[in-house]
Amino acid sequence: MRSKFRIGLFYNLRSEYPVGDGQPIDINADWDTLETFVEVQRALETLGYPVIQVGDPSKLLNAKIRNSFDI
């Protein structure tokens, strides 16, 4: 039997990018909260998928990181 895919989980946390002076208060409204990230990871792991925490999507530029997961 084939093992399940390793899933790379990318996210930008609002807490890592606070709203600065002169920026709209909702500038990071579409970014994730830690609670959302934890629940998504938990759900995937419950289904048996190994999850690799990657974080910032720009890390895809690093070949070592890019090759550490399947999807």
PyMOL Python script that loads the backbone (N, CA, C, O; Angstrom):
from pymol import cmd

cmd.read_pdbstr("""\
ATOM      1  N   MET A   1       0.839  -1.194   0.000  1.00  0.00           N
ATOM      2  CA  MET A   1       0.000   0.000   0.000  1.00  0.00           C
ATOM      3  C   MET A   1       0.880   1.253   0.000  1.00  0.00           C
ATOM      4  O   MET A   1       1.879   1.316   0.716  1.00  0.00           O
ATOM      5  N   ARG A   2       0.511   2.221  -0.788  1.00  0.00           N
ATOM      6  CA  ARG A   2       1.271   3.454  -0.896  1.00  0.00           C
ATOM      7  C   ARG A   2       1.018   4.342   0.324  1.00  0.00           C
ATOM      8  O   ARG A   2      -0.121   4.467   0.773  1.00  0.00           O
ATOM      9  N   SER A   3       2.056   4.947   0.852  1.00  0.00           N
ATOM     10  CA  SER A   3       1.880   5.847   1.994  1.00  0.00           C
ATOM     11  C   SER A   3       1.221   7.145   1.535  1.00  0.00           C
ATOM     12  O   SER A   3       1.228   7.477   0.350  1.00  0.00           O
ATOM     13  N   LYS A   4       0.659   7.861   2.482  1.00  0.00           N
ATOM     14  CA  LYS A   4      -0.028   9.112   2.159  1.00  0.00           C
ATOM     15  C   LYS A   4       0.984  10.216   1.872  1.00  0.00           C
ATOM     16  O   LYS A   4       2.120  10.192   2.344  1.00  0.00           O
ATOM     17  N   PHE A   5       0.532  11.172   1.088  1.00  0.00           N
ATOM     18  CA  PHE A   5       1.358  12.314   0.738  1.00  0.00           C
ATOM     19  C   PHE A   5       1.743  13.125   1.971  1.00  0.00           C
ATOM     20  O   PHE A   5       0.949  13.279   2.899  1.00  0.00           O
ATOM     21  N   ARG A   6       2.964  13.638   1.968  1.00  0.00           N
ATOM     22  CA  ARG A   6       3.386  14.615   2.971  1.00  0.00           C
ATOM     23  C   ARG A   6       2.906  15.975   2.494  1.00  0.00           C
ATOM     24  O   ARG A   6       3.168  16.364   1.356  1.00  0.00           O
ATOM     25  N   ILE A   7       2.219  16.684   3.343  1.00  0.00           N
ATOM     26  CA  ILE A   7       1.617  17.959   2.961  1.00  0.00           C
ATOM     27  C   ILE A   7       2.410  19.112   3.565  1.00  0.00           C
ATOM     28  O   ILE A   7       2.637  19.167   4.774  1.00  0.00           O
ATOM     29  N   GLY A   8       2.825  20.030   2.698  1.00  0.00           N
ATOM     30  CA  GLY A   8       3.477  21.257   3.154  1.00  0.00           C
ATOM     31  C   GLY A   8       2.406  22.285   3.458  1.00  0.00           C
ATOM     32  O   GLY A   8       1.576  22.596   2.603  1.00  0.00           O
ATOM     33  N   LEU A   9       2.420  22.809   4.661  1.00  0.00           N
ATOM     34  CA  LEU A   9       1.400  23.771   5.082  1.00  0.00           C
ATOM     35  C   LEU A   9       2.010  25.171   5.121  1.00  0.00           C
ATOM     36  O   LEU A   9       2.901  25.460   5.920  1.00  0.00           O
ATOM     37  N   PHE A  10       1.510  26.021   4.246  1.00  0.00           N
ATOM     38  CA  PHE A  10       1.977  27.400   4.129  1.00  0.00           C
ATOM     39  C   PHE A  10       0.980  28.333   4.776  1.00  0.00           C
ATOM     40  O   PHE A  10      -0.228  28.103   4.717  1.00  0.00           O
ATOM     41  N   TYR A  11       1.479  29.377   5.389  1.00  0.00           N
ATOM     42  CA  TYR A  11       0.589  30.316   6.065  1.00  0.00           C
ATOM     43  C   TYR A  11       1.343  31.606   6.357  1.00  0.00           C
ATOM     44  O   TYR A  11       2.569  31.618   6.475  1.00  0.00           O
ATOM     45  N   ASN A  12       0.599  32.667   6.468  1.00  0.00           N
ATOM     46  CA  ASN A  12       1.095  33.948   6.970  1.00  0.00           C
ATOM     47  C   ASN A  12       0.233  34.271   8.179  1.00  0.00           C
ATOM     48  O   ASN A  12      -0.986  34.397   8.063  1.00  0.00           O
ATOM     49  N   LEU A  13       0.852  34.404   9.315  1.00  0.00           N
ATOM     50  CA  LEU A  13       0.105  34.706  10.529  1.00  0.00           C
ATOM     51  C   LEU A  13      -0.045  36.213  10.705  1.00  0.00           C
ATOM     52  O   LEU A  13       0.911  36.969  10.533  1.00  0.00           O
ATOM     53  N   ARG A  14      -1.251  36.636  11.048  1.00  0.00           N
ATOM     54  CA  ARG A  14      -1.492  38.059  11.279  1.00  0.00           C
ATOM     55  C   ARG A  14      -0.540  38.612  12.331  1.00  0.00           C
ATOM     56  O   ARG A  14      -0.058  39.739  12.222  1.00  0.00           O
ATOM     57  N   SER A  15      -0.279  37.802  13.348  1.00  0.00           N
ATOM     58  CA  SER A  15       0.571  38.269  14.452  1.00  0.00           C
ATOM     59  C   SER A  15       1.999  38.574  14.011  1.00  0.00           C
ATOM     60  O   SER A  15       2.702  39.321  14.692  1.00  0.00           O
ATOM     61  N   GLU A  16       2.438  38.016  12.896  1.00  0.00           N
ATOM     62  CA  GLU A  16       3.791  38.277  12.395  1.00  0.00           C
ATOM     63  C   GLU A  16       3.874  39.555  11.571  1.00  0.00           C
ATOM     64  O   GLU A  16       4.968  40.030  11.264  1.00  0.00           O
ATOM     65  N   TYR A  17       2.725  40.108  11.214  1.00  0.00           N
ATOM     66  CA  TYR A  17       2.679  41.312  10.391  1.00  0.00           C
ATOM     67  C   TYR A  17       1.691  42.308  10.989  1.00  0.00           C
ATOM     68  O   TYR A  17       0.592  42.478  10.460  1.00  0.00           O
ATOM     69  N   PRO A  18       2.063  42.962  12.072  1.00  0.00           N
ATOM     70  CA  PRO A  18       1.138  43.907  12.705  1.00  0.00           C
ATOM     71  C   PRO A  18       0.844  45.094  11.787  1.00  0.00           C
ATOM     72  O   PRO A  18       1.649  45.445  10.925  1.00  0.00           O
ATOM     73  N   VAL A  19      -0.306  45.694  11.985  1.00  0.00           N
ATOM     74  CA  VAL A  19      -0.713  46.861  11.207  1.00  0.00           C
ATOM     75  C   VAL A  19       0.157  48.039  11.617  1.00  0.00           C
ATOM     76  O   VAL A  19       0.280  48.357  12.800  1.00  0.00           O
ATOM     77  N   GLY A  20       0.755  48.677  10.630  1.00  0.00           N
ATOM     78  CA  GLY A  20       1.627  49.823  10.900  1.00  0.00           C
ATOM     79  C   GLY A  20       0.890  51.138  10.768  1.00  0.00           C
ATOM     80  O   GLY A  20      -0.249  51.193  10.306  1.00  0.00           O
ATOM     81  N   ASP A  21       1.559  52.187  11.181  1.00  0.00           N
ATOM     82  CA  ASP A  21       0.987  53.529  11.069  1.00  0.00           C
ATOM     83  C   ASP A  21       0.643  53.837   9.616  1.00  0.00           C
ATOM     84  O   ASP A  21       1.435  53.579   8.710  1.00  0.00           O
ATOM     85  N   GLY A  22      -0.536  54.386   9.410  1.00  0.00           N
ATOM     86  CA  GLY A  22      -0.953  54.788   8.079  1.00  0.00           C
ATOM     87  C   GLY A  22      -1.502  53.665   7.212  1.00  0.00           C
ATOM     88  O   GLY A  22      -1.937  53.912   6.087  1.00  0.00           O
ATOM     89  N   GLN A  23      -1.488  52.428   7.718  1.00  0.00           N
ATOM     90  CA  GLN A  23      -2.031  51.308   6.943  1.00  0.00           C
ATOM     91  C   GLN A  23      -3.491  51.078   7.328  1.00  0.00           C
ATOM     92  O   GLN A  23      -3.887  51.342   8.463  1.00  0.00           O
ATOM     93  N   PRO A  24      -4.287  50.588   6.384  1.00  0.00           N
ATOM     94  CA  PRO A  24      -5.678  50.264   6.721  1.00  0.00           C
ATOM     95  C   PRO A  24      -5.709  49.197   7.825  1.00  0.00           C
ATOM     96  O   PRO A  24      -4.869  48.298   7.841  1.00  0.00           O
ATOM     97  N   ILE A  25      -6.658  49.295   8.731  1.00  0.00           N
ATOM     98  CA  ILE A  25      -6.726  48.373   9.863  1.00  0.00           C
ATOM     99  C   ILE A  25      -6.935  46.922   9.426  1.00  0.00           C
ATOM    100  O   ILE A  25      -6.608  45.997  10.169  1.00  0.00           O
ATOM    101  N   ASP A  26      -7.483  46.721   8.213  1.00  0.00           N
ATOM    102  CA  ASP A  26      -7.745  45.363   7.726  1.00  0.00           C
ATOM    103  C   ASP A  26      -6.704  44.895   6.703  1.00  0.00           C
ATOM    104  O   ASP A  26      -6.987  43.993   5.914  1.00  0.00           O
ATOM    105  N   ILE A  27      -5.518  45.486   6.701  1.00  0.00           N
ATOM    106  CA  ILE A  27      -4.506  45.156   5.701  1.00  0.00           C
ATOM    107  C   ILE A  27      -4.118  43.677   5.716  1.00  0.00           C
ATOM    108  O   ILE A  27      -3.763  43.124   4.675  1.00  0.00           O
ATOM    109  N   ASN A  28      -4.180  43.043   6.860  1.00  0.00           N
ATOM    110  CA  ASN A  28      -3.823  41.624   6.952  1.00  0.00           C
ATOM    111  C   ASN A  28      -5.025  40.750   7.289  1.00  0.00           C
ATOM    112  O   ASN A  28      -4.869  39.669   7.856  1.00  0.00           O
ATOM    113  N   ALA A  29      -6.216  41.211   6.945  1.00  0.00           N
ATOM    114  CA  ALA A  29      -7.448  40.508   7.309  1.00  0.00           C
ATOM    115  C   ALA A  29      -7.543  39.112   6.696  1.00  0.00           C
ATOM    116  O   ALA A  29      -8.159  38.225   7.287  1.00  0.00           O
ATOM    117  N   ASP A  30      -6.951  38.904   5.539  1.00  0.00           N
ATOM    118  CA  ASP A  30      -7.034  37.597   4.887  1.00  0.00           C
ATOM    119  C   ASP A  30      -5.979  36.621   5.385  1.00  0.00           C
ATOM    120  O   ASP A  30      -5.987  35.455   4.988  1.00  0.00           O
ATOM    121  N   TRP A  31      -5.080  37.066   6.237  1.00  0.00           N
ATOM    122  CA  TRP A  31      -4.031  36.187   6.731  1.00  0.00           C
ATOM    123  C   TRP A  31      -4.566  35.342   7.867  1.00  0.00           C
ATOM    124  O   TRP A  31      -5.602  35.653   8.456  1.00  0.00           O
ATOM    125  N   ASP A  32      -3.865  34.289   8.164  1.00  0.00           N
ATOM    126  CA  ASP A  32      -4.331  33.292   9.122  1.00  0.00           C
ATOM    127  C   ASP A  32      -4.078  33.692  10.569  1.00  0.00           C
ATOM    128  O   ASP A  32      -3.195  34.489  10.886  1.00  0.00           O
ATOM    129  N   THR A  33      -4.893  33.103  11.424  1.00  0.00           N
ATOM    130  CA  THR A  33      -4.636  33.174  12.853  1.00  0.00           C
ATOM    131  C   THR A  33      -3.999  31.856  13.247  1.00  0.00           C
ATOM    132  O   THR A  33      -4.145  30.864  12.532  1.00  0.00           O
ATOM    133  N   LEU A  34      -3.310  31.825  14.347  1.00  0.00           N
ATOM    134  CA  LEU A  34      -2.674  30.596  14.811  1.00  0.00           C
ATOM    135  C   LEU A  34      -3.718  29.500  15.015  1.00  0.00           C
ATOM    136  O   LEU A  34      -3.454  28.332  14.732  1.00  0.00           O
ATOM    137  N   GLU A  35      -4.879  29.864  15.496  1.00  0.00           N
ATOM    138  CA  GLU A  35      -5.941  28.882  15.729  1.00  0.00           C
ATOM    139  C   GLU A  35      -6.361  28.186  14.437  1.00  0.00           C
ATOM    140  O   GLU A  35      -6.578  26.974  14.428  1.00  0.00           O
ATOM    141  N   THR A  36      -6.477  28.942  13.351  1.00  0.00           N
ATOM    142  CA  THR A  36      -6.843  28.362  12.058  1.00  0.00           C
ATOM    143  C   THR A  36      -5.786  27.369  11.605  1.00  0.00           C
ATOM    144  O   THR A  36      -6.110  26.254  11.193  1.00  0.00           O
ATOM    145  N   PHE A  37      -4.544  27.765  11.680  1.00  0.00           N
ATOM    146  CA  PHE A  37      -3.438  26.911  11.266  1.00  0.00           C
ATOM    147  C   PHE A  37      -3.418  25.613  12.069  1.00  0.00           C
ATOM    148  O   PHE A  37      -3.250  24.533  11.502  1.00  0.00           O
ATOM    149  N   VAL A  38      -3.588  25.714  13.371  1.00  0.00           N
ATOM    150  CA  VAL A  38      -3.565  24.525  14.237  1.00  0.00           C
ATOM    151  C   VAL A  38      -4.708  23.576  13.876  1.00  0.00           C
ATOM    152  O   VAL A  38      -4.508  22.361  13.843  1.00  0.00           O
ATOM    153  N   GLU A  39      -5.879  24.097  13.611  1.00  0.00           N
ATOM    154  CA  GLU A  39      -7.034  23.257  13.271  1.00  0.00           C
ATOM    155  C   GLU A  39      -6.859  22.574  11.920  1.00  0.00           C
ATOM    156  O   GLU A  39      -7.213  21.404  11.773  1.00  0.00           O
ATOM    157  N   VAL A  40      -6.320  23.282  10.936  1.00  0.00           N
ATOM    158  CA  VAL A  40      -6.072  22.676   9.621  1.00  0.00           C
ATOM    159  C   VAL A  40      -5.049  21.556   9.753  1.00  0.00           C
ATOM    160  O   VAL A  40      -5.237  20.473   9.199  1.00  0.00           O
ATOM    161  N   GLN A  41      -3.974  21.809  10.479  1.00  0.00           N
ATOM    162  CA  GLN A  41      -2.953  20.780  10.671  1.00  0.00           C
ATOM    163  C   GLN A  41      -3.535  19.573  11.402  1.00  0.00           C
ATOM    164  O   GLN A  41      -3.284  18.433  11.010  1.00  0.00           O
ATOM    165  N   ARG A  42      -4.293  19.807  12.441  1.00  0.00           N
ATOM    166  CA  ARG A  42      -4.898  18.715  13.212  1.00  0.00           C
ATOM    167  C   ARG A  42      -5.823  17.861  12.334  1.00  0.00           C
ATOM    168  O   ARG A  42      -5.812  16.633  12.422  1.00  0.00           O
ATOM    169  N   ALA A  43      -6.614  18.515  11.499  1.00  0.00           N
ATOM    170  CA  ALA A  43      -7.536  17.782  10.625  1.00  0.00           C
ATOM    171  C   ALA A  43      -6.779  16.895   9.645  1.00  0.00           C
ATOM    172  O   ALA A  43      -7.148  15.739   9.435  1.00  0.00           O
ATOM    173  N   LEU A  44      -5.721  17.434   9.047  1.00  0.00           N
ATOM    174  CA  LEU A  44      -4.938  16.644   8.098  1.00  0.00           C
ATOM    175  C   LEU A  44      -4.254  15.466   8.782  1.00  0.00           C
ATOM    176  O   LEU A  44      -4.226  14.362   8.239  1.00  0.00           O
ATOM    177  N   GLU A  45      -3.708  15.694   9.959  1.00  0.00           N
ATOM    178  CA  GLU A  45      -3.037  14.623  10.689  1.00  0.00           C
ATOM    179  C   GLU A  45      -4.026  13.561  11.158  1.00  0.00           C
ATOM    180  O   GLU A  45      -3.682  12.380  11.212  1.00  0.00           O
ATOM    181  N   THR A  46      -5.244  13.963  11.496  1.00  0.00           N
ATOM    182  CA  THR A  46      -6.288  13.011  11.874  1.00  0.00           C
ATOM    183  C   THR A  46      -6.604  12.074  10.713  1.00  0.00           C
ATOM    184  O   THR A  46      -6.932  10.905  10.919  1.00  0.00           O
ATOM    185  N   LEU A  47      -6.503  12.591   9.501  1.00  0.00           N
ATOM    186  CA  LEU A  47      -6.731  11.774   8.308  1.00  0.00           C
ATOM    187  C   LEU A  47      -5.502  10.939   7.938  1.00  0.00           C
ATOM    188  O   LEU A  47      -5.530  10.179   6.970  1.00  0.00           O
ATOM    189  N   GLY A  48      -4.435  11.084   8.708  1.00  0.00           N
ATOM    190  CA  GLY A  48      -3.246  10.276   8.496  1.00  0.00           C
ATOM    191  C   GLY A  48      -2.170  10.907   7.629  1.00  0.00           C
ATOM    192  O   GLY A  48      -1.197  10.244   7.269  1.00  0.00           O
ATOM    193  N   TYR A  49      -2.331  12.173   7.292  1.00  0.00           N
ATOM    194  CA  TYR A  49      -1.336  12.844   6.452  1.00  0.00           C
ATOM    195  C   TYR A  49      -0.262  13.492   7.316  1.00  0.00           C
ATOM    196  O   TYR A  49      -0.577  14.252   8.232  1.00  0.00           O
ATOM    197  N   PRO A  50       1.001  13.198   7.033  1.00  0.00           N
ATOM    198  CA  PRO A  50       2.066  13.921   7.725  1.00  0.00           C
ATOM    199  C   PRO A  50       2.096  15.369   7.235  1.00  0.00           C
ATOM    200  O   PRO A  50       2.023  15.622   6.032  1.00  0.00           O
ATOM    201  N   VAL A  51       2.203  16.307   8.160  1.00  0.00           N
ATOM    202  CA  VAL A  51       2.194  17.726   7.812  1.00  0.00           C
ATOM    203  C   VAL A  51       3.561  18.334   8.111  1.00  0.00           C
ATOM    204  O   VAL A  51       4.108  18.180   9.203  1.00  0.00           O
ATOM    205  N   ILE A  52       4.090  19.024   7.117  1.00  0.00           N
ATOM    206  CA  ILE A  52       5.339  19.754   7.263  1.00  0.00           C
ATOM    207  C   ILE A  52       4.978  21.228   7.412  1.00  0.00           C
ATOM    208  O   ILE A  52       4.400  21.814   6.496  1.00  0.00           O
ATOM    209  N   GLN A  53       5.304  21.828   8.534  1.00  0.00           N
ATOM    210  CA  GLN A  53       5.028  23.246   8.747  1.00  0.00           C
ATOM    211  C   GLN A  53       6.060  24.064   7.986  1.00  0.00           C
ATOM    212  O   GLN A  53       7.252  24.015   8.287  1.00  0.00           O
ATOM    213  N   VAL A  54       5.590  24.814   7.000  1.00  0.00           N
ATOM    214  CA  VAL A  54       6.497  25.599   6.178  1.00  0.00           C
ATOM    215  C   VAL A  54       6.406  27.075   6.538  1.00  0.00           C
ATOM    216  O   VAL A  54       7.429  27.741   6.702  1.00  0.00           O
ATOM    217  N   GLY A  55       5.197  27.584   6.661  1.00  0.00           N
ATOM    218  CA  GLY A  55       5.032  28.999   6.982  1.00  0.00           C
ATOM    219  C   GLY A  55       4.975  29.849   5.735  1.00  0.00           C
ATOM    220  O   GLY A  55       4.182  29.584   4.832  1.00  0.00           O
ATOM    221  N   ASP A  56       5.809  30.866   5.681  1.00  0.00           N
ATOM    222  CA  ASP A  56       5.812  31.855   4.612  1.00  0.00           C
ATOM    223  C   ASP A  56       5.939  31.198   3.236  1.00  0.00           C
ATOM    224  O   ASP A  56       6.901  30.470   2.991  1.00  0.00           O
ATOM    225  N   PRO A  57       4.979  31.446   2.332  1.00  0.00           N
ATOM    226  CA  PRO A  57       5.013  30.842   0.996  1.00  0.00           C
ATOM    227  C   PRO A  57       6.274  31.145   0.192  1.00  0.00           C
ATOM    228  O   PRO A  57       6.606  30.398  -0.728  1.00  0.00           O
ATOM    229  N   SER A  58       6.979  32.222   0.517  1.00  0.00           N
ATOM    230  CA  SER A  58       8.202  32.531  -0.228  1.00  0.00           C
ATOM    231  C   SER A  58       9.279  31.472   0.006  1.00  0.00           C
ATOM    232  O   SER A  58      10.265  31.430  -0.729  1.00  0.00           O
ATOM    233  N   LYS A  59       9.110  30.627   1.006  1.00  0.00           N
ATOM    234  CA  LYS A  59      10.064  29.553   1.267  1.00  0.00           C
ATOM    235  C   LYS A  59      10.060  28.497   0.163  1.00  0.00           C
ATOM    236  O   LYS A  59      10.955  27.654   0.108  1.00  0.00           O
ATOM    237  N   LEU A  60       9.064  28.539  -0.711  1.00  0.00           N
ATOM    238  CA  LEU A  60       9.039  27.634  -1.865  1.00  0.00           C
ATOM    239  C   LEU A  60      10.246  27.838  -2.771  1.00  0.00           C
ATOM    240  O   LEU A  60      10.589  26.954  -3.556  1.00  0.00           O
ATOM    241  N   LEU A  61      10.883  28.980  -2.669  1.00  0.00           N
ATOM    242  CA  LEU A  61      12.057  29.258  -3.489  1.00  0.00           C
ATOM    243  C   LEU A  61      13.257  28.416  -3.059  1.00  0.00           C
ATOM    244  O   LEU A  61      14.202  28.247  -3.830  1.00  0.00           O
ATOM    245  N   ASN A  62      13.228  27.892  -1.847  1.00  0.00           N
ATOM    246  CA  ASN A  62      14.309  27.062  -1.332  1.00  0.00           C
ATOM    247  C   ASN A  62      14.066  25.609  -1.739  1.00  0.00           C
ATOM    248  O   ASN A  62      13.082  25.003  -1.317  1.00  0.00           O
ATOM    249  N   ALA A  63      14.958  25.051  -2.556  1.00  0.00           N
ATOM    250  CA  ALA A  63      14.768  23.693  -3.091  1.00  0.00           C
ATOM    251  C   ALA A  63      14.698  22.642  -1.981  1.00  0.00           C
ATOM    252  O   ALA A  63      13.909  21.702  -2.076  1.00  0.00           O
ATOM    253  N   LYS A  64      15.505  22.787  -0.941  1.00  0.00           N
ATOM    254  CA  LYS A  64      15.487  21.810   0.157  1.00  0.00           C
ATOM    255  C   LYS A  64      14.116  21.777   0.828  1.00  0.00           C
ATOM    256  O   LYS A  64      13.583  20.703   1.106  1.00  0.00           O
ATOM    257  N   ILE A  65      13.554  22.944   1.083  1.00  0.00           N
ATOM    258  CA  ILE A  65      12.219  23.012   1.686  1.00  0.00           C
ATOM    259  C   ILE A  65      11.183  22.483   0.707  1.00  0.00           C
ATOM    260  O   ILE A  65      10.308  21.704   1.087  1.00  0.00           O
ATOM    261  N   ARG A  66      11.275  22.899  -0.549  1.00  0.00           N
ATOM    262  CA  ARG A  66      10.318  22.501  -1.585  1.00  0.00           C
ATOM    263  C   ARG A  66      10.276  20.978  -1.744  1.00  0.00           C
ATOM    264  O   ARG A  66       9.222  20.414  -2.037  1.00  0.00           O
ATOM    265  N   ASN A  67      11.394  20.328  -1.556  1.00  0.00           N
ATOM    266  CA  ASN A  67      11.470  18.869  -1.721  1.00  0.00           C
ATOM    267  C   ASN A  67      11.154  18.092  -0.450  1.00  0.00           C
ATOM    268  O   ASN A  67      11.230  16.864  -0.453  1.00  0.00           O
ATOM    269  N   SER A  68      10.804  18.772   0.629  1.00  0.00           N
ATOM    270  CA  SER A  68      10.538  18.082   1.888  1.00  0.00           C
ATOM    271  C   SER A  68       9.080  17.606   2.022  1.00  0.00           C
ATOM    272  O   SER A  68       8.730  16.954   3.006  1.00  0.00           O
ATOM    273  N   PHE A  69       8.246  17.926   1.047  1.00  0.00           N
ATOM    274  CA  PHE A  69       6.840  17.500   1.066  1.00  0.00           C
ATOM    275  C   PHE A  69       6.402  17.186  -0.359  1.00  0.00           C
ATOM    276  O   PHE A  69       7.073  17.539  -1.329  1.00  0.00           O
ATOM    277  N   ASP A  70       5.252  16.508  -0.458  1.00  0.00           N
ATOM    278  CA  ASP A  70       4.747  16.098  -1.768  1.00  0.00           C
ATOM    279  C   ASP A  70       3.770  17.098  -2.382  1.00  0.00           C
ATOM    280  O   ASP A  70       3.831  17.391  -3.576  1.00  0.00           O
ATOM    281  N   ILE A  71       2.875  17.614  -1.554  1.00  0.00           N
ATOM    282  CA  ILE A  71       1.892  18.591  -2.035  1.00  0.00           C
ATOM    283  C   ILE A  71       1.724  19.688  -1.002  1.00  0.00           C
ATOM    284  O   ILE A  71       0.941  20.615  -1.208  1.00  0.00           O
TER     285      ILE A  71
END
""", "prot")
cmd.dss("prot")
cmd.show_as("cartoon", "prot")
cmd.util.cbc("prot")
cmd.orient("prot")
